[in-house]
Amino acid sequence: MNEIPAELVGGNSVLLLLAAFLIVVVFLGVKIVPQSEKYVVERFGRLQAVLGPGINFIVPFLDRVRHKVSILERQLPTASQDAITSDNVLVQVDTSVFYRILEPEKTVYRIRDVDAAISTTVAGIVRSGIGEMELDEVQSNRQQLISKIKQQVADAVDDWGIEVTRAEILDVNLDNATREAMLQQLNAERARRAQVTEAEGTRRAVELAADAELYAAQQTAKARRISADAEAYATQVVAKAIAENGLEAAQYQVALKQVEALVAVGKGDGKQTIILPAHAMDVFGDAFKLLKGKS
């Protein structure tokens, strides 16, 4: 067999080593960063650069990627902490915080455990905020308390390169004794409102009944007044007729009425007995005299 010259073998080895070196250089010097991450690069233990998404180049063997930090929004586990309101009521508050890392170089070099630090900060802010409010305010002004927590947490974590995107109060729980006391108070308030409503209904019914009686009295008085006016008018007419025609006109009208009454009595079926006063016939005589006088 023919032997391969030593010079050729040595040249091929150098080429292989050179190719391997170039591959290592490319592998160490070119960094492709995903969209959801940022890389923190150090040189000899010091911060050198922060690589954003895409293709990045660093100095091989000198620069190293020490931290790969996700910039996605994160949610802290739901935390429960006890707090005492200004009216000395013990409550248990469940909170949840959402945040994302904006400046990884601050986060990795200024705080060791981000989640624990934020949870502790939120717990202190929640206790402080609830301590300034009464229980009713905690229940009714929850949104105001959430805004306060978010603002104070954002101020506290600003040096860590973190943005607090949302802060939520999931629930406010009371101890059993306080819950029972509030339930009794709520039942008492409902009973009071029911009594007030019933009393107002009774008062309104009385007012309506009084208004009805007053209306009826007014209508009765009005009818009586109209009747009185009619009688007065009739009296005036009669008085005027007497004044114009003398007393005979009045006597004539009275005689006619008496005759009409006797005629009505005489229209019976013939079986009744009619008793006339002694002067009944005089009525006819008076009427005829008046008629004769009229003619």
RORO-781670 format. One record per residue (C-alpha): x, y, z; residue in three letters. Coordinates in steps of 0.001 Angstrom, whole numbers, plus 500000, padded with zeros to 6 digits. Each point is the difference from the previous one (the first is absolute). Last residue first. Layout:
+--------+--------+--------+-----+
:   east :  north :     up : res :
+--------+--------+--------+-----+
:      X :      Y :      Z : ALA :
...
+--------+--------+--------+-----+
***
This chain:
+--------+--------+--------+-----+
:   east :  north :     up : res :
+--------+--------+--------+-----+
: 338905 : 585029 : 530869 : SER :
: 502362 : 500192 : 502963 : LYS :
: 497111 : 500864 : 502328 : GLY :
: 498120 : 497004 : 498812 : LYS :
: 503018 : 497847 : 500583 : LEU :
: 500360 : 501502 : 503477 : LEU :
: 496380 : 499403 : 500765 : LYS :
: 500268 : 496475 : 498641 : PHE :
: 503042 : 499263 : 502179 : ALA :
: 498344 : 501395 : 503085 : ASP :
: 496932 : 497908 : 499382 : GLY :
: 502039 : 496919 : 499423 : PHE :
: 501851 : 500544 : 503227 : VAL :
: 496770 : 500703 : 501823 : ASP :
: 499050 : 496450 : 499197 : MET :
: 502817 : 498805 : 502233 : ALA :
: 498809 : 502155 : 502946 : HIS :
: 498395 : 497185 : 501800 : ALA :
: 502986 : 497742 : 499608 : PRO :
: 499803 : 497220 : 497477 : LEU :
: 499905 : 496319 : 500787 : ILE :
: 500582 : 497776 : 497000 : ILE :
: 499094 : 496315 : 500303 : THR :
: 501883 : 497697 : 497719 : GLN :
: 498393 : 497521 : 497656 : LYS :
: 499669 : 502292 : 497029 : GLY :
: 503246 : 499040 : 498275 : ASP :
: 501664 : 503282 : 501026 : GLY :
: 500049 : 503110 : 497893 : LYS :
: 498192 : 502024 : 502668 : GLY :
: 503151 : 500514 : 502054 : VAL :
: 501796 : 501474 : 497020 : ALA :
: 497050 : 502330 : 499346 : VAL :
: 500086 : 501168 : 503629 : LEU :
: 503726 : 500784 : 499742 : ALA :
: 499524 : 501847 : 496741 : GLU :
: 497227 : 502087 : 501584 : VAL :
: 502256 : 500877 : 502948 : GLN :
: 502839 : 500979 : 497652 : LYS :
: 497637 : 502187 : 498004 : LEU :
: 498785 : 501713 : 503169 : ALA :
: 503576 : 500757 : 501061 : VAL :
: 500789 : 501485 : 496607 : GLN :
: 496850 : 502181 : 500116 : TYR :
: 500807 : 501152 : 503535 : GLN :
: 503415 : 501118 : 498820 : ALA :
: 498578 : 501867 : 497054 : ALA :
: 497311 : 501557 : 502267 : GLU :
: 502681 : 501473 : 502250 : LEU :
: 501081 : 502540 : 497412 : GLY :
: 501015 : 499527 : 496423 : ASN :
: 503422 : 501765 : 499898 : GLU :
: 501094 : 499725 : 503608 : ALA :
: 498505 : 496572 : 500314 : ILE :
: 501850 : 498906 : 496863 : ALA :
: 503231 : 501532 : 501301 : LYS :
: 499632 : 498248 : 503315 : ALA :
: 499372 : 496740 : 498226 : VAL :
: 503054 : 500499 : 497811 : VAL :
: 502134 : 501013 : 502987 : GLN :
: 498853 : 496947 : 501899 : THR :
: 500928 : 497830 : 497063 : ALA :
: 503444 : 501628 : 499873 : TYR :
: 500472 : 499490 : 503708 : ALA :
: 498990 : 496390 : 499612 : GLU :
: 502468 : 499573 : 497141 : ALA :
: 502801 : 501731 : 501949 : ASP :
: 499271 : 497767 : 502954 : ALA :
: 500181 : 496944 : 497784 : SER :
: 503325 : 501209 : 498513 : ILE :
: 501366 : 500654 : 503492 : ARG :
: 498856 : 496607 : 501144 : ARG :
: 501712 : 498366 : 497055 : ALA :
: 503218 : 501928 : 500699 : LYS :
: 499865 : 499071 : 503648 : ALA :
: 499597 : 496363 : 499048 : THR :
: 502887 : 500275 : 497501 : GLN :
: 502245 : 501628 : 502587 : GLN :
: 499114 : 497380 : 502584 : ALA :
: 500759 : 497216 : 497507 : ALA :
: 503337 : 501611 : 499126 : TYR :
: 500890 : 500368 : 503670 : LEU :
: 499080 : 496392 : 500632 : GLU :
: 502126 : 498877 : 497040 : ALA :
: 502963 : 502151 : 501111 : ASP :
: 499725 : 498529 : 503474 : ALA :
: 499996 : 496496 : 498546 : ALA :
: 503020 : 500873 : 497821 : LEU :
: 501887 : 501408 : 502975 : GLU :
: 499173 : 496958 : 502102 : VAL :
: 501230 : 497703 : 497215 : ALA :
: 503194 : 502037 : 499687 : ARG :
: 500636 : 499729 : 503705 : ARG :
: 499450 : 496261 : 499880 : THR :
: 502385 : 499633 : 497044 : GLY :
: 502612 : 502159 : 501718 : GLU :
: 499708 : 497864 : 503107 : ALA :
: 500392 : 496804 : 497934 : GLU :
: 503064 : 501385 : 498229 : THR :
: 501538 : 501110 : 503288 : VAL :
: 499307 : 496594 : 501517 : GLN :
: 501592 : 498251 : 497005 : ALA :
: 503006 : 502323 : 500179 : ARG :
: 500446 : 499206 : 503659 : ARG :
: 499746 : 496268 : 499347 : ALA :
: 502632 : 500279 : 497247 : ARG :
: 502283 : 501962 : 502318 : GLU :
: 499581 : 497402 : 502726 : ALA :
: 500812 : 497219 : 497544 : ASN :
: 503134 : 501853 : 498867 : LEU :
: 501093 : 500591 : 503587 : GLN :
: 499490 : 496330 : 500787 : GLN :
: 502038 : 499062 : 496941 : LEU :
: 502715 : 502471 : 500964 : MET :
: 500227 : 498429 : 503454 : ALA :
: 500119 : 496518 : 498479 : GLU :
: 502818 : 501020 : 497630 : ARG :
: 501924 : 501664 : 502808 : THR :
: 499821 : 496862 : 502115 : ALA :
: 500887 : 497732 : 497070 : ASN :
: 503123 : 501901 : 498949 : ASP :
: 499734 : 502197 : 496934 : LEU :
: 501206 : 499416 : 496448 : ASN :
: 500911 : 502583 : 497378 : VAL :
: 500377 : 498444 : 496567 : ASP :
: 501891 : 500235 : 496721 : LEU :
: 501701 : 503325 : 500552 : ILE :
: 501785 : 500511 : 496673 : GLU :
: 503189 : 501749 : 498937 : ALA :
: 500844 : 500465 : 496340 : ARG :
: 502900 : 500980 : 497759 : THR :
: 502743 : 500451 : 502588 : VAL :
: 503103 : 500912 : 497995 : GLU :
: 503359 : 498670 : 501184 : ILE :
: 503524 : 501390 : 499585 : GLY :
: 500813 : 499322 : 503670 : TRP :
: 500283 : 503686 : 500908 : ASP :
: 496316 : 500500 : 499030 : ASP :
: 498918 : 497271 : 502399 : VAL :
: 498820 : 502291 : 502815 : ALA :
: 498380 : 502608 : 497767 : ASP :
: 498045 : 497345 : 498114 : ALA :
: 498942 : 498389 : 503279 : VAL :
: 498718 : 503379 : 501230 : GLN :
: 498027 : 500656 : 496821 : GLN :
: 498511 : 496513 : 499775 : LYS :
: 498988 : 499960 : 503652 : ILE :
: 498319 : 503406 : 499739 : LYS :
: 498134 : 499019 : 496867 : SER :
: 498784 : 496820 : 501702 : ILE :
: 498860 : 501971 : 503072 : LEU :
: 497995 : 502372 : 497810 : GLN :
: 498439 : 497041 : 498204 : GLN :
: 499026 : 498428 : 503322 : ARG :
: 498150 : 503097 : 501156 : ASN :
: 496741 : 498345 : 501137 : SER :
: 501296 : 497030 : 501990 : GLN :
: 503119 : 501690 : 501376 : VAL :
: 497963 : 503121 : 500727 : GLU :
: 497476 : 497988 : 502012 : ASP :
: 502842 : 498422 : 501992 : LEU :
: 501548 : 503342 : 500874 : GLU :
: 503095 : 501226 : 498199 : MET :
: 503502 : 501095 : 501010 : GLU :
: 501039 : 496538 : 501204 : GLY :
: 498839 : 498620 : 496656 : ILE :
: 502663 : 502007 : 498180 : GLY :
: 502829 : 499081 : 502395 : SER :
: 499147 : 496310 : 500020 : ARG :
: 499734 : 499958 : 496189 : VAL :
: 503291 : 501887 : 499586 : ILE :
: 501840 : 497581 : 502291 : GLY :
: 498604 : 496932 : 498246 : ALA :
: 500773 : 501445 : 496557 : VAL :
: 503647 : 500601 : 500926 : THR :
: 500375 : 496484 : 501367 : THR :
: 498489 : 498510 : 496847 : SER :
: 502243 : 502180 : 497790 : ILE :
: 503135 : 498854 : 501815 : ALA :
: 498964 : 496352 : 499938 : ALA :
: 499330 : 500119 : 496262 : ASP :
: 503249 : 501792 : 499180 : VAL :
: 502317 : 497725 : 501961 : ASP :
: 503592 : 501282 : 499764 : ARG :
: 499571 : 503704 : 499443 : ILE :
: 502392 : 502655 : 498732 : ARG :
: 502215 : 498238 : 497441 : TYR :
: 497505 : 497802 : 498160 : VAL :
: 497172 : 502524 : 499987 : THR :
: 502033 : 503044 : 499084 : LYS :
: 501655 : 498396 : 496960 : GLU :
: 496627 : 498474 : 499050 : PRO :
: 498451 : 503411 : 499306 : GLU :
: 496329 : 499637 : 499074 : LEU :
: 498964 : 497003 : 502093 : ILE :
: 496288 : 499311 : 500123 : ARG :
: 497379 : 500204 : 502711 : TYR :
: 496636 : 498604 : 501093 : PHE :
: 498962 : 500041 : 503661 : VAL :
: 497419 : 497913 : 501862 : SER :
: 498405 : 500720 : 503344 : THR :
: 497891 : 498133 : 502547 : ASP :
: 499192 : 502118 : 503056 : VAL :
: 499179 : 498588 : 503422 : GLN :
: 498171 : 502418 : 502245 : VAL :
: 500243 : 500856 : 503698 : LEU :
: 497702 : 502870 : 500992 : VAL :
: 501458 : 502722 : 502215 : ASN :
: 498095 : 503038 : 498646 : ASP :
: 503143 : 501153 : 498134 : SER :
: 500134 : 496647 : 498262 : THR :
: 502292 : 497166 : 501074 : ILE :
: 501845 : 497913 : 497412 : ALA :
: 500720 : 496332 : 499466 : ASP :
: 501762 : 498843 : 496862 : GLN :
: 499108 : 497599 : 497237 : SER :
: 502091 : 499651 : 496834 : ALA :
: 498894 : 498739 : 496597 : THR :
: 503090 : 498874 : 498115 : PRO :
: 501719 : 502826 : 498123 : LEU :
: 499034 : 500447 : 496398 : GLN :
: 502606 : 500634 : 497339 : ARG :
: 499947 : 502057 : 496827 : GLU :
: 502581 : 498771 : 497507 : LEU :
: 503475 : 501552 : 500077 : ILE :
: 501768 : 496709 : 500698 : SER :
: 503589 : 500407 : 501181 : VAL :
: 502934 : 497933 : 498764 : LYS :
: 502891 : 500763 : 502300 : HIS :
: 503780 : 499477 : 499762 : ARG :
: 500530 : 500181 : 496249 : VAL :
: 503776 : 500099 : 499728 : ARG :
: 502394 : 502476 : 498474 : ASP :
: 503758 : 499432 : 499861 : LEU :
: 500226 : 496547 : 498401 : PHE :
: 498131 : 501222 : 496947 : PRO :
: 499314 : 503735 : 499699 : VAL :
: 496255 : 500523 : 499572 : ILE :
: 497695 : 500183 : 497007 : PHE :
: 496209 : 500202 : 500063 : ASN :
: 497295 : 498567 : 497735 : ILE :
: 496407 : 500681 : 501089 : GLY :
: 498338 : 501006 : 503281 : PRO :
: 502024 : 502320 : 502268 : GLY :
: 503462 : 499446 : 501440 : LEU :
: 500961 : 501819 : 503163 : VAL :
: 503666 : 500965 : 500110 : ALA :
: 503307 : 499822 : 501895 : GLN :
: 499122 : 499573 : 503658 : LEU :
: 503128 : 498952 : 501885 : ARG :
: 501217 : 496506 : 500851 : GLY :
: 502848 : 499922 : 497500 : PHE :
: 497637 : 501131 : 497284 : ARG :
: 496314 : 499511 : 500744 : GLU :
: 496990 : 499738 : 497684 : VAL :
: 496388 : 500217 : 501188 : VAL :
: 497636 : 498407 : 497483 : TYR :
: 496448 : 501162 : 499365 : LYS :
: 496989 : 497792 : 499392 : GLU :
: 496561 : 499784 : 498383 : SER :
: 501118 : 500690 : 496436 : GLN :
: 502662 : 497307 : 500122 : PRO :
: 503711 : 501001 : 500017 : VAL :
: 502342 : 498612 : 497348 : ILE :
: 503575 : 500256 : 501201 : LYS :
: 503021 : 499981 : 497747 : VAL :
: 503446 : 500135 : 501601 : GLY :
: 500115 : 496691 : 501853 : LEU :
: 498662 : 497823 : 497178 : PHE :
: 501870 : 501962 : 497382 : VAL :
: 503222 : 499719 : 501955 : VAL :
: 499416 : 496288 : 500643 : VAL :
: 499420 : 499368 : 496301 : ILE :
: 503094 : 502011 : 499144 : LEU :
: 502049 : 497986 : 502444 : PHE :
: 498705 : 496732 : 498556 : ALA :
: 500925 : 501178 : 496527 : ALA :
: 503474 : 500999 : 501181 : LEU :
: 500477 : 496675 : 501754 : LEU :
: 498933 : 498155 : 496882 : LEU :
: 502289 : 502114 : 497870 : LEU :
: 502892 : 499418 : 502358 : VAL :
: 499355 : 496277 : 499949 : SER :
: 499939 : 500009 : 496219 : ASN :
: 503374 : 501722 : 499842 : GLY :
: 501577 : 497535 : 502453 : GLY :
: 498775 : 497049 : 497975 : VAL :
: 501325 : 501594 : 496839 : LEU :
: 503425 : 500674 : 501563 : GLU :
: 500159 : 496459 : 501356 : ALA :
: 499639 : 498608 : 496522 : PRO :
: 497310 : 497416 : 499611 : ILE :
: 501546 : 496488 : 499640 : GLU :
: 499373 : 497975 : 496896 : ASN :
: 498940 : 496456 : 500649 : MET :
+--------+--------+--------+-----+
***
